[in-house]
Amino acid sequence: MSLEDRVKATAKNIEGKVQEALGDLSGDPQAQAEGQAKQVEAKIQHTVENIKDEVKKTID
């Protein structure tokens, strides 16, 4: 997995956590949901990249 993709996924996860926390503080359920969705996207991206790494290891 490229380091760049991991950094992007990690940044999206952090952004989602911040957005969710701000939604909690402000009582904005839409911001909370959007933050949670970003965290899920980041988790999916990490999983995809981990699978790519495993496939590459198997091929090599």
N, C-alpha and C positions, 0 to 999 in steps of 0.2 A: 504494500500500500504506500502510496506516496505520502510523504510527510505533509505536503501541502493540503491534501484531502483530509488528513487527520486534524490538522490545525483548523481547517474550515468547519469541520464537524464539531470540534471542541468549542470553537467560538460561537457556533449556533446554539449549542447546549447552554453555554453561559448566558448568552443573550436571552434564551428562553427562560432560564431561571430568574434573571433580573426582571423580565417582563411579567412573569407570574407573580413575583414578590411585590412588584409595584401594583399589580392588579389586586392583590390581597390587601395591601395598605389602603388603596383608594376605593376598594369595594367594587371594582370594575370586573364583572365576570367575563366579559369579552377579552380583556387583556390577559386574564388568568388562562383562559382557554387557548389563546394564541401562543402564550408562553409555553404551555404544556405541549402544544402541537410542535413547536420548534424543538423541544427536547426529544420528542418522539422521532422527528426527522433526523436529528443528530444521532440518535441511537441506531436507527436504521442504516445510516451512512457508515457508522462504525462497523456494524455487522457485515455489510456488503464488502467493505474494505478488508475485514478479517477473513472473509471467505476467499477473496482474491489472493490474499497472502497464503492461505492454506493450499489453494490450487497451484500457485506458483511453486511452493515448496514441494508439492507432489510431483510436478513436472520436472523440476530440477533434480 
